[in-house]
Amino acid sequence: MTITVQHSYFEDDQQALDEIERDGFHGSKFEAPPSAGTPIHWHDVSMHIYITSGMFRFQDPATGEIHECVAGTRFDIPERTLHIEEEHNGYTGVAGMSKAEVPQPFVRLPEELDA
């Protein structure tokens, strides 16, 4: 389960939505408000995220790499993969989720991986 990041990958929302549908995921546009970040966590859903404006930074704890994602970047986080959201000033994007109903709670703690 590897996080992938592809810069200069897409050009507009429709291209992202079409690709999400083709992949069998469930897509929607979103606006993320500024955040102080989220410590190491995981989600019970796979995600394809396409950044349309602003910048989102996250860390892949498996590699220690910090990714700066700007407009045109697509990143994929597989289900149950640990990652860390860095502080950001807000961004917009298109999200593709592997499940129509996103399991709650959305943000899960590392110790819950073994549960």
PASEBA-1860 file (N, C-alpha, C; in nm, 3 decimals):
! residues 115
1> MTITVQHS> 0.084/-0.117/0.000/0.000/0.000/0.000/0.089/0.124/0.000 ~ 0.110/0.178/-0.117/0.200/0.289/-0.135/0.124/0.414/-0.177 ~ 0.159/0.526/-0.115/0.104/0.655/-0.155/0.175/0.697/-0.283 ~ 0.097/0.745/-0.381/0.157/0.795/-0.504/0.118/0.941/-0.523 ~ 0.210/1.019/-0.578/0.188/1.161/-0.606/0.234/1.187/-0.748 ~ 0.146/1.252/-0.828/0.178/1.285/-0.967/0.151/1.433/-0.989 ~ 0.257/1.509/-1.014/0.245/1.653/-1.036/0.214/1.681/-1.184 ~ 0.150/1.795/-1.211/0.112/1.834/-1.348/0.037/1.720/-1.417
9> YFEDDQQA> -0.056/1.658/-1.343/-0.125/1.539/-1.390/-0.254/1.568/-1.466 ~ -0.329/1.672/-1.425/-0.458/1.698/-1.488/-0.477/1.849/-1.503 ~ -0.577/1.887/-1.583/-0.597/2.029/-1.612/-0.726/2.089/-1.561 ~ -0.832/2.008/-1.544/-0.957/2.067/-1.497/-1.041/1.967/-1.420 ~ -1.143/2.021/-1.352/-1.230/1.938/-1.268/-1.294/1.824/-1.345 ~ -1.341/1.852/-1.467/-1.411/1.749/-1.543/-1.319/1.632/-1.575 ~ -1.196/1.661/-1.609/-1.100/1.554/-1.636/-1.083/1.467/-1.511 ~ -1.073/1.530/-1.394/-1.059/1.454/-1.269/-1.185/1.371/-1.242
17> LDEIERDG> -1.303/1.432/-1.257/-1.428/1.360/-1.232/-1.445/1.242/-1.328 ~ -1.410/1.262/-1.455/-1.419/1.153/-1.553/-1.328/1.037/-1.515 ~ -1.208/1.069/-1.472/-1.113/0.964/-1.435/-1.159/0.890/-1.309 ~ -1.213/0.964/-1.213/-1.265/0.901/-1.091/-1.375/0.802/-1.126 ~ -1.467/0.844/-1.212/-1.577/0.755/-1.254/-1.522/0.633/-1.327 ~ -1.427/0.653/-1.415/-1.366/0.543/-1.491/-1.300/0.441/-1.397 ~ -1.242/0.492/-1.285/-1.177/0.405/-1.187/-1.277/0.335/-1.095 ~ -1.406/0.368/-1.109/-1.508/0.306/-1.025/-1.518/0.369/-0.887
25> FHGSKFEA> -1.463/0.490/-0.873/-1.470/0.560/-0.746/-1.589/0.657/-0.748 ~ -1.616/0.719/-0.634/-1.727/0.813/-0.619/-1.667/0.952/-0.600 ~ -1.698/1.045/-0.691/-1.631/1.174/-0.692/-1.716/1.290/-0.649 ~ -1.646/1.391/-0.593/-1.712/1.517/-0.559/-1.607/1.627/-0.545 ~ -1.650/1.749/-0.571/-1.563/1.865/-0.550/-1.570/1.902/-0.402 ~ -1.463/1.964/-0.352/-1.462/2.004/-0.211/-1.376/2.128/-0.191 ~ -1.397/2.194/-0.079/-1.316/2.308/-0.038/-1.270/2.280/0.105 ~ -1.139/2.267/0.124/-1.083/2.242/0.257/-1.043/2.374/0.320
33> PPSAGTPI> -1.096/2.404/0.438/-1.058/2.529/0.506/-0.916/2.517/0.562 ~ -0.856/2.629/0.600/-0.724/2.624/0.662/-0.723/2.527/0.781 ~ -0.610/2.464/0.803/-0.599/2.364/0.909/-0.462/2.370/0.975 ~ -0.459/2.339/1.101/-0.332/2.329/1.175/-0.268/2.193/1.151 ~ -0.334/2.110/1.070/-0.282/1.978/1.038/-0.352/1.868/1.117 ~ -0.323/1.745/1.080/-0.379/1.628/1.148/-0.264/1.531/1.172 ~ -0.240/1.494/1.298/-0.131/1.400/1.326/-0.151/1.268/1.251 ~ -0.056/1.180/1.261/-0.058/1.054/1.188/-0.194/0.985/1.205
41> HWHDVSMH> -0.250/0.943/1.091/-0.384/0.882/1.089/-0.402/0.801/0.961 ~ -0.519/0.740/0.948/-0.555/0.664/0.828/-0.706/0.676/0.807 ~ -0.751/0.630/0.689/-0.894/0.630/0.656/-0.934/0.490/0.610 ~ -1.058/0.455/0.634/-1.110/0.324/0.593/-1.172/0.333/0.453 ~ -1.103/0.407/0.365/-1.146/0.425/0.227/-1.023/0.465/0.145 ~ -1.012/0.417/0.023/-0.905/0.462/-0.066/-0.946/0.594/-0.128 ~ -0.847/0.682/-0.152/-0.878/0.815/-0.203/-0.788/0.850/-0.321 ~ -0.847/0.912/-0.422/-0.775/0.978/-0.530/-0.810/1.126/-0.512
49> IYITSGMF> -0.710/1.209/-0.485/-0.734/1.351/-0.461/-0.666/1.432/-0.571 ~ -0.740/1.524/-0.630/-0.692/1.612/-0.736/-0.699/1.754/-0.683 ~ -0.585/1.821/-0.668/-0.582/1.958/-0.616/-0.609/2.055/-0.730 ~ -0.708/2.147/-0.710/-0.744/2.243/-0.814/-0.697/2.385/-0.782 ~ -0.676/2.418/-0.654/-0.618/2.548/-0.617/-0.562/2.540/-0.476 ~ -0.469/2.630/-0.445/-0.406/2.630/-0.315/-0.297/2.524/-0.308 ~ -0.254/2.494/-0.186/-0.151/2.391/-0.167/-0.185/2.305/-0.047 ~ -0.171/2.176/-0.064/-0.189/2.078/0.044/-0.057/2.007/0.064
57> RFQDPATG> -0.013/2.001/0.188/0.112/1.932/0.222/0.080/1.815/0.313 ~ 0.139/1.700/0.281/0.124/1.587/0.371/0.254/1.508/0.373 ~ 0.268/1.429/0.479/0.387/1.347/0.494/0.349/1.200/0.484 ~ 0.433/1.125/0.414/0.420/0.980/0.406/0.516/0.923/0.512 ~ 0.464/0.875/0.626/0.552/0.827/0.731/0.633/0.703/0.690 ~ 0.588/0.631/0.589/0.662/0.513/0.542/0.796/0.553/0.480 ~ 0.800/0.672/0.418/0.923/0.717/0.351/0.983/0.842/0.416 ~ 0.902/0.912/0.497/0.945/1.038/0.557/0.932/1.155/0.462
65> EIHECVAG> 0.890/1.129/0.339/0.881/1.235/0.239/0.761/1.326/0.264 ~ 0.785/1.457/0.249/0.676/1.555/0.257/0.641/1.596/0.115 ~ 0.514/1.586/0.081/0.466/1.618/-0.053/0.393/1.752/-0.051 ~ 0.429/1.841/-0.142/0.359/1.966/-0.162/0.275/1.953/-0.288 ~ 0.146/1.950/-0.270/0.053/1.927/-0.380/-0.017/2.057/-0.416 ~ -0.004/2.099/-0.541/-0.062/2.223/-0.592/-0.156/2.189/-0.707 ~ -0.217/2.292/-0.766/-0.310/2.270/-0.878/-0.247/2.181/-0.984 ~ -0.321/2.079/-1.023/-0.273/1.984/-1.124/-0.216/1.857/-1.065
73> TRFDIPER> -0.198/1.853/-0.931/-0.143/1.735/-0.865/-0.254/1.636/-0.832 ~ -0.226/1.509/-0.859/-0.311/1.399/-0.814/-0.229/1.318/-0.715 ~ -0.291/1.286/-0.600/-0.227/1.191/-0.510/-0.328/1.086/-0.468 ~ -0.276/0.966/-0.448/-0.359/0.850/-0.412/-0.312/0.796/-0.279 ~ -0.406/0.781/-0.188/-0.377/0.722/-0.058/-0.465/0.597/-0.046 ~ -0.403/0.480/-0.046/-0.480/0.356/-0.034/-0.549/0.346/0.104 ~ -0.656/0.272/0.108/-0.728/0.244/0.232/-0.630/0.193/0.338 ~ -0.647/0.241/0.461/-0.570/0.194/0.577/-0.420/0.226/0.566
81> TLHIEEEH> -0.385/0.337/0.498/-0.245/0.378/0.484/-0.220/0.501/0.572 ~ -0.122/0.492/0.658/-0.089/0.603/0.748/-0.034/0.722/0.670 ~ -0.073/0.842/0.713/-0.021/0.966/0.656/-0.044/1.079/0.756 ~ 0.025/1.191/0.735/0.019/1.305/0.825/-0.014/1.430/0.744 ~ -0.121/1.498/0.780/-0.158/1.624/0.714/-0.080/1.737/0.778 ~ -0.008/1.813/0.698/0.067/1.928/0.747/-0.026/2.049/0.756 ~ 0.016/2.151/0.829/-0.058/2.276/0.836/-0.074/2.334/0.695 ~ -0.191/2.390/0.664/-0.212/2.452/0.533/-0.310/2.567/0.544
89> NGYTGVAG> -0.315/2.651/0.439/-0.400/2.769/0.436/-0.531/2.747/0.361 ~ -0.565/2.623/0.335/-0.686/2.592/0.262/-0.655/2.559/0.117 ~ -0.738/2.478/0.057/-0.720/2.438/-0.082/-0.853/2.383/-0.134 ~ -0.864/2.371/-0.264/-0.983/2.309/-0.324/-0.938/2.191/-0.408 ~ -1.032/2.102/-0.433/-0.998/1.985/-0.510/-1.118/1.902/-0.549 ~ -1.087/1.788/-0.607/-1.185/1.688/-0.642/-1.139/1.560/-0.575 ~ -1.231/1.496/-0.504/-1.197/1.374/-0.432/-1.269/1.255/-0.494 ~ -1.197/1.148/-0.509/-1.255/1.021/-0.550/-1.240/0.923/-0.435
97> MSKAEVPQ> -1.351/0.867/-0.391/-1.350/0.773/-0.278/-1.391/0.635/-0.328 ~ -1.328/0.532/-0.272/-1.356/0.395/-0.316/-1.490/0.343/-0.266 ~ -1.550/0.411/-0.169/-1.679/0.368/-0.113/-1.778/0.482/-0.125 ~ -1.902/0.449/-0.161/-2.006/0.551/-0.175/-2.037/0.615/-0.040 ~ -2.043/0.535/0.064/-2.066/0.585/0.200/-1.932/0.580/0.271 ~ -1.878/0.695/0.306/-1.747/0.700/0.371/-1.763/0.656/0.516 ~ -1.689/0.552/0.557/-1.698/0.504/0.696/-1.659/0.612/0.796 ~ -1.730/0.614/0.907/-1.704/0.711/1.013/-1.653/0.637/1.137
105> PFVRLPEE> -1.566/0.695/1.215/-1.509/0.827/1.193/-1.416/0.825/1.072 ~ -1.404/0.939/1.006/-1.322/0.947/0.886/-1.174/0.939/0.920 ~ -1.130/1.013/1.022/-0.990/1.011/1.066/-0.977/0.906/1.175 ~ -0.888/0.808/1.150/-0.868/0.697/1.244/-0.727/0.700/1.300 ~ -0.713/0.663/1.426/-0.584/0.662/1.494/-0.500/0.541/1.456 ~ -0.367/0.554/1.459/-0.280/0.442/1.420/-0.310/0.313/1.497 ~ -0.339/0.323/1.626/-0.362/0.203/1.706/-0.488/0.127/1.663 ~ -0.577/0.192/1.586/-0.697/0.126/1.538/-0.671/0.038/1.416
113> LDA> -0.553/0.046/1.357/-0.521/-0.037/1.240/-0.525/-0.185/1.273 ~ -0.488/-0.221/1.393/-0.483/-0.362/1.432/-0.617/-0.413/1.482 ~ -0.712/-0.322/1.501/-0.843/-0.361/1.557/-0.927/-0.434/1.455
END
